[in-house]
Amino acid sequence: MTTPTPEAEATPGDAIWNAVRPTLVDLWAWLYVGVSPAIAFATVYLSVASTSGGGDFCDPSYGSAAERDADFRTATLGIAIPSTIMLAVGAVLMVVILRSRHRFARWRTVRIVLALLALALTMAGYAYLLVVSDFTSDCG
């Protein structure tokens, strides 16, 4: 009695799935890149709009500097947490694409390189948000 080989157990659907799978990784990367501007805008807008001064650090509606600092510390976290999560998602997508690069056909290589560059640019945008999300200022 012989043991069946994996090729003998494969179904026609397996060949289709294996041909489509690299495209799915590419699709997730482009979905991340396409949705990121909306997520970044919503993150910044909602975080700044949640402050009592409507985003103005020196607004006279704040009774004390401690109240103002606490309000803007919350806004800073409202930008930093989603940006960090999106950076992590982008890094995971990059790792998945780079680990599965041997499965890509030659004609898809350009598309994958473009996806990696777009991921890097999008991740740089989230890193920039992290850098500029410090709202501390001197109202003198």
C-alpha positions in Angstrom: 0.0 0.0 0.0 1.5 3.3 -1.0 1.0 6.7 0.6 -0.7 9.3 -1.7 1.5 12.2 -2.7 0.4 15.8 -2.0 0.0 16.3 -5.7 -2.5 13.5 -5.9 -4.5 15.0 -3.0 -4.6 18.5 -4.5 -7.9 19.7 -5.8 -8.4 22.0 -8.8 -9.3 24.8 -6.4 -5.8 24.5 -4.8 -4.2 25.5 -8.1 -6.5 28.5 -8.4 -5.9 29.5 -4.7 -2.1 29.2 -5.1 -2.2 31.4 -8.3 -4.4 34.1 -6.5 -2.7 34.1 -3.1 0.2 36.5 -4.0 -2.2 38.9 -5.5 -4.1 39.0 -2.1 -0.9 40.1 -0.3 -0.6 42.8 -2.9 -4.2 43.7 -2.5 -3.9 44.1 1.3 -0.9 46.5 0.8 -2.8 48.7 -1.7 -5.9 48.6 0.5 -3.7 49.9 3.4 -2.2 52.6 1.3 -5.6 53.6 -0.1 -7.4 53.8 3.2 -4.6 55.4 5.2 -5.2 59.1 4.2 -8.8 58.8 5.4 -7.7 57.2 8.7 -5.0 59.8 9.3 -7.4 62.6 8.5 -10.1 61.2 10.9 -7.5 60.6 13.6 -6.1 64.1 13.5 -9.5 65.8 13.1 -11.2 63.9 15.9 -8.3 64.3 18.3 -8.0 68.0 17.7 -11.8 68.6 17.7 -12.1 66.8 21.0 -10.2 69.6 22.8 -12.0 72.3 24.6 -10.3 75.0 22.6 -11.1 73.3 19.3 -7.4 72.8 18.6 -6.2 76.2 19.7 -3.6 75.5 22.4 -3.8 79.1 23.7 -7.6 79.4 23.7 -8.9 81.4 26.6 -11.5 78.8 27.4 -8.9 76.9 29.4 -9.0 77.8 33.1 -5.4 76.8 33.8 -2.3 75.5 32.2 -2.7 72.1 33.8 -6.2 71.8 32.3 -4.9 72.8 28.9 -1.9 70.4 29.1 -4.2 67.5 30.1 -6.6 68.2 27.3 -3.8 68.3 24.7 -2.1 65.3 26.2 -5.3 63.4 25.5 -5.4 64.7 21.9 -1.7 63.7 21.5 -2.6 60.1 22.6 -5.6 60.2 20.2 -3.1 60.7 17.4 -0.2 58.6 18.7 -2.1 55.4 19.4 -3.8 55.0 15.9 -0.6 56.1 14.2 1.4 53.5 16.1 -1.2 50.8 15.2 -1.1 51.7 11.5 2.7 51.7 11.6 2.6 48.2 13.0 0.1 47.0 10.4 2.3 48.5 7.6 5.4 46.7 9.0 3.5 43.4 9.2 2.4 43.8 5.6 5.9 44.6 4.5 7.2 41.5 6.3 4.5 39.3 4.7 5.3 40.6 1.2 9.0 40.2 1.7 8.7 36.7 3.1 6.4 35.6 0.2 8.5 37.3 -2.6 9.6 33.9 -4.0 6.1 33.1 -4.9 5.6 36.0 -7.2 5.9 35.7 -10.9 8.4 37.9 -12.7 5.7 40.1 -14.2 4.4 40.9 -10.7 7.7 42.0 -9.4 7.3 45.6 -10.5 3.8 45.8 -8.9 5.2 44.3 -5.6 8.1 46.8 -5.6 5.6 49.7 -6.1 3.5 48.3 -3.3 6.5 48.2 -1.0 7.4 51.7 -1.9 3.9 52.9 -1.3 3.8 51.1 2.0 7.1 52.8 3.0 5.8 56.2 2.0 2.5 55.7 3.9 4.4 54.5 7.0 6.6 57.6 6.8 3.4 59.7 6.9 2.3 58.0 10.1 5.8 58.4 11.5 5.5 62.1 10.7 2.2 62.3 12.5 3.9 60.8 15.6 6.6 63.5 15.4 4.3 66.4 15.0 1.5 65.3 17.4 3.2 67.0 20.3 0.9 70.0 21.0 2.9 71.6 23.7 3.4 75.3 23.3 4.1 78.4 25.3 1.1 80.8 25.3 3.4 83.5 26.8 
